[in-house]
């Protein structure tokens, strides 16, 4: 029979697990509840470099205007249709559902937030981040669903600037890591994240979970961790 000491230790362990789970849920809830994640980083509200003068603003999936939804869809189609090929018709519907989810959080990039078009609509969307606060292997993470930029603002440091913001938001909200998915065929993006930003292929990526099956998958899951527990669990050996 188990001694009273052993039973007490098991009871304590269960209690600690439940307390940790509750604390993590509260962490995710608090992060998602923030209305404007840019508020903590005012220097990131504008991007004035390399001939660009852009403004950034926060948003959420269940508050998107019809115009903004259309701009997101158009930018996704232009940037991603060719990479998905015949799979795009299905993938586009998935992304349209993800786009308006209540838990979806955004940072929008526009030429000038104070200017309007002749018909009163906001200036065209030149880029956006779509991210969420969620769990991966019981680790609270910021999962970056999309980083999309119009061709006119690519190659000018904006992508790195936005990723710096993403990582700051993640750490500000005590997330263990930033996690994202990249198409294997997108060699420029793979090089950007791995070589320039020092992301690594995660232990939850198909190629690490099951190398044989992973070969058939057309994507990798990358991550950058911010604490020891996340590093041990999410980074591949």
N, C-alpha and C positions, 0 to 999 in steps of 0.2 A: 504494500500500500504506500501511497505517497505520503510523505511527512507533511506536517502543517506548514513548514518552511517552504517546501517546493510548491505547495498549493498557493501560498501567498505570493511567491515569485511569479507564478503563471498569471495570477489574478492581476498583479501589478503590471505585467507585460501587456495583458489585454487592455487594461485601463490606459496605459501609455499609448498603445496603438490607436485607441478610440479618440484620445485627446489630441493626438497628432493629426488624425483624419479630420477632426472637427476644426482644428486650427488652420489646416490647409484649405478646407472649404470656405472658412471665413476670409482667408487671404484672397482667394479667387473672387469671392463675392465683392469684397472691398475694392479690388482692382477694377473689376467690371463696372462697378457703380460710379466710378469717377466720370464726370461729364466731359472734362477736357484734359487729356493727358499732356497736352502741350503747356498747360498752366505752370507746371513745375520747371519748364525749360524755355523761358521766353526768348532766349537767343536763337532758338530753332524755329521761331515763327516766320522768319524771313531767310531766304537764300540769295545772297548777292555776290556771286562769283562767276568768273569766266563769261562775262557778258550776259548773265541771267539775273533777273530781278523778280523773284518769285515769293509768294506768300503761302504759308501752310495753315491749315485749319482742321480741327477735329470733327469727327462725325460718327454715326452708329447705324447699323444695318436697318433697324426698324424706323429710322427717321430720314431716310433718303428721299429727296424730291424725284419726281419723274425725270427731270432733266439730268440729274446726277446719275441715276440708274442707267440712263441711255449712254451717258459718257463713259461710265465704267464698262458697260457691255461692249461699246465700240472699241475702246482701248484694249480690252482683253482679246477681242476678235482679231484686231490688227496684229497684236504681238504674239498670240498663241496659236491661232488656227493652223498656221503652217507647221508648227512643231508637233501638233497632235495628229495632223493628217486626217485620215478617215475616222479617227476617234473623236474628232472635235464636236460633232453633232451631239453626242452623248455628254461629253465633258462640259460643253457650253451650258447645258441644262443644269448640270450639277453646280457649276459656278454661279448660275443665276439664283439658285436656291440658297447657296451659301452667302451670297451677296447681301441678302435682305434679312438674314437671321438676327434675332434680337441680341445675340452675344457678339455679333460682328462689330469690331471697332475700326475706325478709319483715321488716316491722316491724308488730307487732300492737298494737292499742289496746284496752284493757279498762278497765272501771270500777275494779276493784281487783284486782291480780294475786294478792293473798293470800287473797281470799275465794273460796269455792266454793259451788256451788249445793247444794241439798238432796241430790241424787243423787251428789255428789262431782265433777261435771263442772266445768270452769273457767267463770268468769263469761262472759256473752255477749260476743261480739266486736262492738265498736262502730266499728271501722274497721281498715284495713290498707293498707300499702304493699307492692307486689310489684315488685321491680326485679332487674335483672341487669347484669353487667359484660360488655360485648361490644364488637365493632368496628362502626363505621359509616364507610365510606369510608377505611378503614385508621386511623381515629382511635379510641383506646380511650375508651369512654363508659359512663356509667351510664344504662341505658335503663329508664325508669319505665314498667312495664306497667300498673300500676293504682294509683290513689289513690281508695279507696272509704271513705265515712263514712256511718254510720247517720244518719237524719234528725234524731235527738235531739241530735246533737253538731255539726251543721252550723251555719255562720254565727257561730261563737264563737272564731275564730282558730286552730282546730286544724289546718285545711288548710295555712295559711301556716307554722305551726310545723313540720309534717311536711315541707314542701318545704324549709324551712331545713335540716332534718336531712339530707334527701336530698342537697342541695348540699354540705354539710359532708362527708358520706360520700364523695361523688364526688371532692372535692378532696383529702381525706385519702389516698385511694387513687390519686391522680395521674391521674384521668380528665380527658380534654380537655373534656368537656361532659356535661350532663344532657340527654337526648333523651326525648321523650314524644309520644304520639299523642292527639289530641282530636277528637271528633266535631264536624263543622261545625254540627250542629243544637244543640249544647250551648253556647249563647251565654254562659251564666254562667261555664262553665269557660274558654272562650276569653278572656273579659274578665279572669278571675282570673289566668291565666297571662301574658297579654300586657300588660295594663294595670297590674296590681298587682305581678307578679313580674318583669316585663320580659323575658319569653321572646320569641323571634322565630320566624317561619315559616322552617323550615330549607330549605336548597338541595336536600335529599333528599325534601322533601314533594312529593306528586304535582302540586300546583298550580305548583310551581317547575320540576320536571323536564320536564313537558309540560303547559303551561297548558290546551290544548284537551282532553286526556284527563283532566287533573286536575279539571275541572269535574264530571265524572261520579263522582269519588270522594267519599265522604261524610266524609272526615277530612282533617286537616292534621297534619303532623309539626312539632313545635316544638322549639326547643333554647335552651340558655343555655351559652355557651362560656367556658372559663377560661384559654385560652392563644391565642397568635397563630395557630398552625397550625390549631387547631380552628375558630377564627373565620373564617379564610380559606376553609376547605373546607366547613364545615357551615352557615354563615350565608348566606342568599340576598342577592344584591346588591340 
